[in-house]
């Protein structure tokens, strides 16, 4: 969580300096829920993260180096400087590149799980994340219905961050609770305080295990507040100050730090050292990547990344 937070602070700084082209969307306030997804998956599983899932991406194996290479357009990154910075992934490793944050990854993961089933593979879990606004889209309903009917091992994690961009929850759905949407499709559901890392780890652990053991799709709703704008271009002036002052507005990183100190798992000095170490790594990696070459539009062939020449020469240098 600390590494993801510090890395995203660097991304925001690079964006404001004009070094990043395209959007920068921070996961501040959602790291506990996100990291709990990646931490509870294992090699061979499928993870389809979204725009605020830097912490979950890193828990699933993404690196500071490849993140910065993608955002800064380096030819050495997994996307070769060819795609939007939030669309990175390594599908062969079960790490799916995002199509959209509006529910499109649900049917994509369902299709992948069906393919695994047809190949006779068992014990695989497919997880993807969504914002509360995404539950109002057609892809959410169609994908969740297929998952329920086919009893797919899908884990759908909804960050109930109170706003679909700037639209408050009471203007996007009329049901009393997002959990009700799971019941309508016959899907198991779980609720968790998205600001509490220990609770998120526990609930995601239960849901992933249930899906892996044949319990069908699992939907988790994590209640929290996005602590920044929709993207770095957005000042979030529309967020109700009362929400910021409520338990939903707690900073999950600070909550986790306090909890760790209270339990005696780490001291304040140790946590400060972790921060300093993370910042040193991020700054050094950013300096390295900024010296790397981006694609030249005049010389680049722009063939698909699946082309053998590109697919086989990627090195984590």
C-alpha positions in Angstrom: 0.0 0.0 0.0 2.8 2.4 0.9 4.7 1.7 -2.3 1.5 2.1 -4.4 0.7 5.4 -2.6 4.2 6.8 -3.1 4.3 5.6 -6.8 1.0 7.3 -7.5 2.2 10.5 -5.9 5.1 10.4 -8.3 2.8 9.8 -11.2 0.7 12.8 -10.2 3.8 15.0 -10.0 5.0 13.8 -13.4 1.5 14.5 -14.9 1.5 18.0 -13.5 5.0 18.6 -15.0 3.7 17.6 -18.4 5.8 14.4 -18.6 2.8 12.0 -18.8 0.4 12.2 -21.7 -3.1 10.8 -21.0 -5.0 10.5 -17.7 -3.7 9.8 -14.3 -6.2 8.3 -11.9 -5.2 7.8 -8.3 -6.4 5.1 -5.9 -6.0 7.2 -2.8 -8.4 5.8 -0.2 -9.0 2.6 -2.1 -5.6 0.9 -1.5 -6.7 -1.4 1.3 -9.6 -2.9 -0.8 -7.4 -3.2 -3.9 -4.4 -4.7 -2.3 -6.6 -7.3 -0.6 -7.7 -8.6 -4.1 -4.2 -9.0 -5.4 -2.9 -10.5 -2.1 -5.6 -13.2 -2.0 -5.0 -14.4 -5.6 -2.3 -16.8 -6.6 -0.3 -17.7 -9.6 -2.6 -19.1 -12.3 -5.5 -16.9 -11.3 -6.9 -14.1 -13.4 -6.9 -10.5 -12.3 -8.5 -7.7 -14.3 -7.7 -4.5 -12.4 -9.2 -1.0 -13.0 -8.0 2.5 -12.9 -7.6 2.8 -9.2 -6.0 -0.6 -8.6 -2.3 0.2 -8.4 -2.0 -1.4 -5.0 -3.8 -4.6 -6.2 -1.7 -4.7 -9.4 1.5 -4.6 -7.4 0.2 -7.3 -5.0 -0.4 -9.5 -8.0 3.1 -8.9 -9.4 3.2 -5.6 -11.3 6.3 -3.6 -10.7 7.3 0.0 -10.2 9.5 -0.3 -13.3 6.8 -1.5 -15.7 4.3 1.0 -14.3 6.5 3.9 -14.9 7.5 2.6 -18.4 3.9 2.4 -19.4 3.0 5.9 -18.0 6.1 7.5 -19.6 5.7 5.6 -22.9 9.0 3.7 -22.8 9.5 1.1 -25.6 10.8 -1.3 -23.0 7.6 -1.6 -21.1 5.1 -4.4 -21.4 2.9 -2.2 -23.7 6.0 -1.0 -25.7 4.8 2.6 -25.4 1.8 1.8 -27.6 -1.3 2.0 -25.4 -2.9 4.1 -22.8 -1.1 4.1 -19.5 -3.9 2.4 -17.6 -4.4 -0.4 -20.1 -1.2 -2.3 -19.3 -1.2 -6.0 -18.6 0.3 -9.4 -19.3 -2.6 -11.6 -20.4 -0.4 -14.7 -20.7 0.3 -14.4 -16.9 -3.4 -13.9 -16.1 -2.9 -10.1 -15.6 -5.4 -8.6 -18.0 -5.2 -5.2 -19.6 -8.1 -3.0 -18.8 -10.7 -2.4 -21.5 -12.9 0.0 -19.5 -13.8 0.9 -16.0 -17.5 0.7 -16.9 -18.1 -3.0 -16.3 -16.5 -4.4 -19.5 -14.0 -6.5 -17.6 -16.8 -8.6 -16.0 -17.8 -10.5 -19.2 -14.1 -10.6 -20.3 -13.2 -12.4 -17.1 -16.3 -14.6 -17.4 -15.1 -15.6 -20.9 -11.6 -16.4 -19.7 -13.0 -18.6 -16.9 -15.2 -20.4 -19.4 -12.1 -21.0 -21.6 -10.2 -22.4 -18.6 -13.1 -24.7 -17.8 -13.3 -26.0 -21.4 -9.6 -26.8 -21.2 -10.2 -28.8 -18.0 -8.4 -26.4 -15.7 -9.7 -26.3 -12.1 -9.1 -24.3 -9.0 -8.8 -21.0 -11.0 -10.3 -17.8 -9.7 -11.0 -14.7 -11.8 -11.2 -11.4 -10.1 -12.1 -7.9 -11.3 -13.0 -4.6 -9.7 -15.6 -2.0 -10.3 -16.8 1.3 -8.9 -20.4 1.8 -7.7 -21.2 3.7 -10.9 -20.2 0.7 -13.0 -23.0 -1.3 -11.5 -25.5 0.8 -13.5 -24.1 -0.4 -16.8 -25.3 -3.2 -19.0 -22.1 -5.0 -19.0 -22.3 -5.4 -15.2 -25.8 -7.0 -15.4 -25.0 -9.2 -18.4 -21.7 -10.4 -17.0 -23.0 -11.1 -13.5 -25.9 -13.0 -14.9 -23.7 -15.3 -17.0 -21.4 -15.8 -14.0 -24.3 -16.8 -11.8 -25.9 -19.1 -14.4 -22.6 -20.8 -15.1 -21.5 -20.8 -11.5 -18.2 -19.3 -12.5 -15.5 -18.7 -9.9 -15.7 -14.9 -10.4 -14.9 -12.5 -7.6 -16.3 -9.1 -8.3 -15.1 -6.3 -6.0 -17.1 -3.1 -5.9 -15.4 0.0 -4.5 -18.5 1.8 -3.2 -16.8 5.2 -3.2 -20.0 7.2 -3.2 -19.6 8.9 -6.6 -19.7 7.8 -10.2 -17.3 10.5 -11.3 -19.3 13.4 -9.9 -22.7 11.7 -9.7 -23.7 10.8 -6.1 -25.0 7.4 -5.3 -28.6 8.6 -4.8 -28.7 9.8 -8.4 -27.4 6.5 -9.9 -29.3 3.7 -8.2 -32.6 3.5 -6.2 -32.0 0.2 -4.5 -31.5 0.5 -0.7 -28.1 -1.2 -0.9 -25.7 -2.3 -3.6 -25.6 -5.7 -2.0 -29.2 -6.2 -3.2 -28.0 -6.4 -6.8 -26.2 -9.6 -5.9 -29.3 -11.2 -4.5 -31.2 -10.4 -7.6 -28.9 -12.7 -9.6 -28.5 -15.4 -7.0 -24.9 -14.4 -6.2 -23.3 -14.6 -2.8 -22.4 -11.2 -1.4 -20.1 -9.8 1.3 -19.8 -6.3 2.8 -16.6 -4.8 4.2 -15.3 -1.5 5.6 -13.0 -0.5 2.7 -10.9 1.7 4.9 -9.9 -1.2 7.1 -7.0 -3.3 5.7 -7.4 -6.2 8.1 -11.1 -6.5 7.4 -10.6 -6.3 3.7 -7.9 -9.0 3.7 -10.2 -11.3 5.8 -13.4 -10.8 3.7 -11.5 -11.1 0.4 -9.9 -14.3 1.7 -13.4 -15.8 2.4 -14.8 -14.8 -1.0 -11.8 -16.0 -3.0 -11.8 -19.3 -1.1 -15.6 -19.8 -1.7 -15.2 -19.1 -5.4 -12.2 -21.5 -5.7 -14.1 -24.3 -3.9 -17.1 -24.2 -6.2 -19.3 -21.7 -4.5 -19.9 -19.7 -7.7 -19.5 -16.0 -8.1 -18.9 -13.8 -5.1 -19.6 -10.0 -5.0 -17.9 -7.8 -2.4 -19.0 -4.3 -1.6 -16.3 -2.2 0.1 -17.6 1.0 1.6 -15.2 3.9 1.4 -14.6 7.4 -0.1 -12.4 8.3 -3.0 -10.1 10.8 -1.4 -9.1 12.6 -4.7 -10.8 13.7 -7.8 -11.9 11.2 -10.5 -8.5 12.0 -12.2 -5.7 14.5 -11.7 -7.7 16.8 -14.0 -10.6 16.9 -11.5 -10.6 18.9 -8.2 -13.4 16.9 -6.6 -15.1 20.0 -5.4 -18.4 18.2 -5.6 -17.6 15.8 -2.8 -19.8 16.4 0.3 -17.6 17.6 3.2 -19.7 15.6 5.6 -18.6 12.4 3.8 -15.0 13.5 4.2 -15.5 13.9 7.9 -17.3 10.6 8.3 -15.8 7.1 8.8 -15.9 6.6 5.1 -13.4 9.4 4.6 -10.7 7.7 6.7 -7.4 7.3 4.9 -6.9 3.5 4.7 -3.1 3.8 4.7 -3.1 5.8 7.9 -5.6 3.4 9.4 -3.3 0.4 8.6 -0.2 2.2 10.0 -2.0 3.0 13.3 -3.3 -0.6 13.5 0.2 -2.1 12.9 1.7 0.1 15.5 -1.1 -0.7 18.0 -0.6 -4.4 17.4 3.2 -4.1 17.8 3.8 -5.3 14.2 5.8 -2.2 13.3 7.0 1.0 14.9 6.5 4.5 13.6 10.2 4.6 12.8 10.0 1.4 10.8 7.1 2.7 8.8 8.9 5.9 8.1 11.9 3.9 6.9 9.6 1.9 4.6 8.3 5.2 3.1 11.8 6.4 2.6 12.9 3.2 1.0 9.8 3.2 -1.3 10.4 6.8 -2.3 14.1 6.1 -3.1 13.1 3.2 -5.4 10.4 5.2 -7.1 12.6 8.3 -7.7 15.5 6.2 -9.0 13.2 4.2 -11.3 11.5 7.3 -12.7 14.9 8.8 -13.5 16.0 5.7 -15.3 12.8 5.4 -17.3 12.8 9.1 -18.4 16.0 8.3 -20.2 14.5 5.5 -22.2 13.3 5.8 -25.8 9.6 6.2 -26.7 8.2 4.9 -30.1 8.9 7.2 -33.1 5.6 7.6 -34.9 7.5 7.9 -38.2 9.5 4.7 -37.9 7.2 2.5 -35.9 5.4 -0.4 -37.7 2.5 -0.3 -35.2 1.9 -4.0 -35.6 -0.1 -5.8 -32.8 1.8 -6.4 -29.5 0.9 -10.1 -30.1 3.3 -10.1 -33.0 6.1 -12.6 -32.3 8.8 -9.9 -32.7 7.3 -7.9 -29.9 5.8 -10.6 -27.7 9.1 -12.5 -27.3 11.6 -9.7 -26.8 10.2 -8.2 -23.6 12.7 -8.1 -20.8 12.3 -6.8 -17.3 15.5 -4.9 -17.7 
